[in-house]
């Protein structure tokens, strides 16, 4: 039986070998590390470099994350594609692999009407038994999803089947607008990397989907928010914000460069290798500032763990 989506659900970074293949051993180490830290589950998404993978690699990655998670938490797979038929094919593979949900962005190369978006998401939802996370990633790729589309999907399928990850700017007001338009019925996740997590939490989200790189800090922040400890939440939040602000300056490539840098710095990844092409490299001065902020975050985590 599929597990319920909730809490901290990091997005897997895809590690590559020197010859640009998926590094299975490192992927397993990453997944083990995430669950050891206390992640409630995990999945694939934009920072998995999903748009740069071949069809076969996307299938492989989906199967591997389900296998390596081994029932320790909820698992979801990114299935967004340029047609409903493609997205459904990825979704069927995810269900067969044992995933608990799928997550889909709209097509990137075609600007769909509201009815076109409805048809796209309905094709996915009708073709599998799993929940569908409707992802608006227009803050960095693609077009926004109208709230009317989200309301219609929720009314048709219900909150057990349809979940939302709104990332269109401004994220906070759009999140509240979706919440209010659905009478509080929408289950909503945020994906700001942590920089908007406190604001989003106060607006009623069900969980967060950050990258892996700051996972220990995000988990501590989430737990502090759950117990109502604002002072502890803000102490770890500020260095997280500083790092994510540096990532934001270069869009998706900025997130990928800094996130893989930190995964290598932690010793989880053997290298920072990304899939070409990309438009931004992490320079030495930015890396030095990332290091300073990362140490501040680690210091706060250490202080909190001995209290």
Secondary structure, 3 states (H helix, E strand, C coil): CCCCCCEEEEECCCCECCCCCECHHHHHHHHHHHHHHCCCEEECCHHHCHHHCCHHHHHHHHHHHHHHHCCCCEEEEECCCCCHHHHHHHHHHHHHHCCCEEEECCCCCCCCCHHHHHHHHHHHHHHCCCEEEEEECCCCCCCCCCHHHHHHHHHHHCCCCEEEEECCCCHHHHHHHHHHHCCCCCCEEECCCCCCHHHHHHCCCCEECCECCCHHHHHHHHHHHHCCCHHHHHHHHHHHHHHHHHHHCCHHHHHHHHHHHHHHHCCCCCCCCCCCCCCCCCCHHHHHHHHHHHHHHHHHHHHHHCC
